[in-house]
Amino acid sequence: MRRIQERVKGLVDFWALPFITNLPAGLDQHRLDELDTTFRLTETRNAEVAQAWLLLAIREQYAVDDSRLAAYLTEMIGRRKLVWPLYKALVASPEGRARSPSTGRPGHGITQSRQEW
């Protein structure tokens, strides 16, 4: 992992998105933790990179900081294209439903009207 970190030092968001979306399914928790630690994916301020990472974390049942997930879901006001796939992935499994934010509702009215719990 150190070699990868050195090779992509300064990884720009433009490359982070295709990198995350092309990761293979079934990565173990240790590998996901390495990726998150190395590239600080949970901390990214880029909304689309964060969405891709959080979606991967939900699908792989990676123990990403749930407060980050909750903040992302409730602060992405008016960005239904980014939050809707996350809500959909969360409600697809009992584990996901348990991880969904306690408020249970995103911040924007249009997104709220789209929810199909």
C-alpha angles and dihedrals in degrees: 000000000000091000091051091049091053093047095051099035105148092026104185123219090248090068097034094067098056089040092057096040091051097050111120121254118253100043110164122242092253093056092047089050090051091050092048094047094044099046100024090230096163089055098048116128092204106105097210095046090047091050092051092048095046091047090052090047091052094047093047092041089237113173096239114167102283091206087063090050092049092047092049093050095049099038099049091090112186095001100111092156088064102041102036096069089050093052090046091052091046095054092046092082138028089240090054093048089053089054097049115112117274091238088061092199132086119232102250124077095224091053091046091054090052095056115109106189 
